[in-house]
Amino acid sequence: MNATEEKEEELYVDILSHVEKVFFEPLKDDEPFEELIGSSEKMLEVFSIIRKVAPVDVPVLIQGETGTGKELVARAIHQRSPRSKKNFVVINCAAIPESLLEAELFGYERGAFTGAYYSRKGKIEEAHGGTLFLDEIGEMPLTLQAKLLRFIEDKVVERIGSRNPKMIDCRIIAATNRDLEKEIKEGRFREDLYYRLSVITINLPPLRERDKDKLLLAQYILKKLQREKIGSQKRLSPEAIQAIMEYHWPGNVREMINKIRKALLVSESDAITPEDLSLNSGSLKPLKKGLKEEKLKVEKEALLFALETSGYNISRTAKLLGISRPTVYSLIKRFGLNPLLTPHKS
């Protein structure tokens, strides 16, 4: 490695180091939505919808692949709503057998069926005053869909074996990884229930469509897991960064969390490698550029992120990145970003 390459390597590591400090430290104990971080256009749109819909007491349908963070979005809406002091109740419609799902949702009275030795309130009652999150709503059987629809329309719950209806006030947020419009056409989901649930729809993008977020998210997850004392203090090697950027992440954010957790436990050096992440050549998309080009891409993304965050103010950008104003100007010139700046922002 010649002197010029060594200087570029130092600048690359320095930028990553300071971006990590500015945007991922300190991690607040009371921040429950950290895996929702992102600066891609699609995620900024999701954040905007969350802010707008949270105060408005209407049903929300969250659509997205497994592992994209649908429950995190639901919790974010609940925490920013007037119901935040009340319960956030979760029920996974795919995890409970059909024969038990009705009892879990609506509750039952003692003696209502074999094994009902005591009365029990259902998830809907538990959510009174708060939010009921129906995860994997697309898995709910049609008979229960009809009963859920009646509750949404009347706000009345009757436990199994009871003749005493109860008025329940809760907000409904549902989530699915299925195409419900297709399910409707194939007779597996009620159209009237779909329209009741989808007053507001949020579509979560898969991680493969969030290239701008991959590195930011990986760095954040790494810091979070290390703070939870999982493994020792480690950093991502340049090769690992390249692998993270190139991998298509079929399991989305959940897969990234699991791979980084595993890497922290198995890595034998202070730098995590693609092998530690189980991101070998067979799991990566064909590379279109070398490591040097990938480093330049990461540098540019870090610079753009800092510029956007500071409102394209050069002094604040330099402070955020921990580099000098001349270095910021040098990077701007290198990446041809001059048209983005105006004189009063410098």
N, C-alpha and C positions, 0 to 999 in steps of 0.2 A: 504494500500500500504506500503510494507516494505522499508527499506533504499535502498536496491539494486534497487528495482523497481522505487523509487523516483529518484535515480541517472540516471537510463536509460531514464526516462521521461524527465529530465532536458537536457540530452545530445541530445535527439531526438528534442526537441523544439529549442535548441541552433543551431543545424545543419540546421534545416529548416529556422531559422531566418537569419543565415549568407548566406545560399544559395540564399535566397530571396534578400538580400542586394546586393550581388555580381552580380547576373544574371538578376535582374529586376529593379535595380536602377542605375543611374537615367533614367527615361523614356524620350527620346529625343522628342522634339516637331516636328522635321522634319522626324521622322521615321514612314513611312506609312505601314510597312509590319509586325507589331509586332505579329499578330495572326499566322504567319507562323513559329514561333519558334518551335524548336524540336531538339532532339538529337537521335531519333530512326533511325535505318538504312534506312528505307524507306524515311524519310524526308531528311536525309542527301543526299540521291540520288537525290531527287527533287531539293535541293539547288544546287547541282553540275550541273544538267542539266540547271537550270536557268542561272548560271554563264557562261556556255559554249555557250548557244544559244542566250543570250541577244544581243551580239555584231553582230551576223550574221543575215542579213536581210532576213529571210525565214519565211513562215507561221508556226504557232504552234497550235496544237490541245491539249487542256487540258481536260482530262477525270476524272470524279470523282462524288461521290454522292453529293446531295444537302447539302450545309453547310460545305463543306470541304475547301473552300477558293480558288475557281477557279479564281475569279476576282482578288484576292490578288496576285496570281501567275502572272496573266497577267500584272498587274500594276508593279510588280517587274521586269518583263522582259522589259517593256517599260522604266522604270526609269533607267535601266542599259544599255540601248541601245543608239546609236547615235541619235535617234529620241526623246530623253527625254525632250528636250526643246519645242517640239511641242505638239499638242493636243493628249490626250488619250480619245477616244470617245467610249462610251458604248451604245449598243443597245441590249435589251433583246427580243429575237425573240419569246418568249413564252408570253410576257406581252402585246404585241400589236396585235390587231385583224388583220387577214390576209388581209382584205380590205385596211388597213392603212399601213401595213408593207412596201409595195413597195414604197409608198410616203415618209416614214420615212427614208428609206435607200437611195433612189435615188433622192429625192427632186422632185419639180414640178414647173411649170410655172403658172403664173396668168391665170385663165380661163381654165386650163387643165381639171377640173371637177367641179361639183357643190360644191360651198363652197371654191373654190381656189381663194380667193379675192386678193392674192398677190403671188409673186414668193418666193420660199423657197428652200434653199440648203438642201440636204439630209445628213445623217450621214457620208456617204462615203466622200463627199466633205469636211465636217467639219474636217475629219481626215487627210486631205492633209498634207503631210510632217510628220505626226505622226503615231499613231496606232489606228486601228479600232478593237474593241473587240466585237465579235458576241457571246453573251451569249445564252445558250440553242439553239445552231445551229440545233440540232436534231428536233426542233419544226418548222423549216422553211418549208413552203409548197414547193412542187416540182417545181411549175412554177417559184417561186422566186429563187430556187436553180440554175436553168438554167441561170437566169439573173446574179446571183452572180458569177457563173462560168465564164461567158463571161467577166465580169469585171476583175476577177483575171487574166485571160489570156491576155486581151487587155489593161488593165489599163485605160479604157475609160468609162465615165459615161454620160448618157443622162437623163436629168430630164424628168418626165412625161409631155407631151405636148410640148417638145422642139425638135428641129432638129439640135441643136448645141452640138455635143459631146465635152466633156472636158477630158483632160488627168489628171489623179489623181495618185499621188504617196503616198501610205500608206501601212503600214504593217498590215497583217491580223492575228489576234489571235482569235481562236474560242474555245468554251467550251461546254461541254454537260454532262448530267448525264445519257444519253442513251448509249446503246451498238450499235454504228453506223454500225458495220459489220452485226449485226442482222437486223438492219433497212434496210440495203441494200438488204439483202436476201428477205425481206418481201416487197420490192418495195417502201419503204417510204423515202429512201435517195439515192441520186445519187452516184454511185461508183466513177465516174470521179471527182466529187467535193470532195469526201472523200480523195482521193489521193492527190488532190491539197492542201487541208487544213492540212493534217497530215504529212507534210515533217518531222516535229519533233513532237512527241507525249509525253506528260507528264501525267502520271497516278498518281492522288492524292489518297493516302490511306485514308480509313475512320478512324475515331478516335478510334474505337474499336480495330484496328490493331496497335495502337500506345501507348501501355501501358506505355512505358518509358516516353512518352511526357505528359500524362494526368495531373500529378501533376504540372509539370513545367508550362504548359499552364494555368491551373487553377489559380496558384499563380500570373502569369503575368496578366491575365484578371482581377483578383481581384485588383491588384495594379493600373492597368490602369483605371478601373472604379472609384476607390476611388480618383484618381487624377482628374478625371472629376467631382468630387464632387457629385457622386451618392451614397447616404447613408453616414453613418459615418464610422470611422476607425474600421475595424473588421478583424479577422483572421479566418482561417479554423480550426475547432476543429479536433482532431484526428479521431473522428467518421465520420466527413464530408470528410476527406481525404480518409478514407477507402471506403466510399460510392462512391466517385469520381473514385477511382481506380477500383472498382468492376462493376460500371455501364457500359452498352454497348454503350451508346450515339448514338442512331439511327439518331438524328439530327445533329451529328458531332459538329464542333467547334461553329457553330451558336447556337446550343442548349445550349452548355456550357456557352456562353456569356449571353444568356437570363436567364438561371437559376441562375447564379451568380449575375446578375443585380437585379433579383427579391429578392434573398436572402439578399442582402445589404439593400433593402428597408423594408423587413418584419422582419428581425431578431431583437429580443429585447434584445440580450446580445452582448458582445464583441466577441463571438465565434460563427461562423456560423455552424449550425447543418445540418444533412441530411434532417430533416423536412423543414428547411428554403430553401433548394435546391430542395425540392419536390422529393428527392431520398429516398423514403420509401422502406420497405422490398419487396413490390410487384414489384418495378421497378429495383431491383438489381439481379444480377446473384447469384446463391447459393454460400455462402461463404465457402471457403475451409480452412480458417484459422481464428484465433481469432485476436483481435485488437493488441495484443503484437507482433504477427508474422507479421502483416501488418506494424507496426512501424519499425520492423527490416528491412523489405523490402524497405521501404522509406529511411531509414538510408543508406542502401547499395547503393541504386540508387543515393542518394545525394553524397556519397563518390566517387562512380565511375565517376559521372559527373565531380566532381572537379578534380579527378586524370587525367581524359582524357583531360580536359581543360588545365591543368598545364603541360601536357606532362609527367605525373607520376613523377613530382618533388615534393618530400615530403615537402620541405620548402614552396613552392608556394601553394601546396594543403592545408597546415595548415593555411596559410594566407588567402586563399580564404574562408575557412570554419570558420575562426576565432577561431581555436582551436590550441592546442599545437602539436608539432611534436610527442611526446610520445603518445598523444591521437590518432593521425592519424595511427601510427604504431599499436596501440591497436585495432583500428577498422579494419585495414588491416588483422591483425591476426584473429580477430573474424570472418571475412567473407571469410577467406582463399584465399586472393588475392595476396599472396606473389609471385607466379610465374609471375605476371604481371610486377614486378619491377626488375630493374637492378641496380647494385651498384652505377654507376655514376649518377643515377637519384635521389639519396637520399641526 
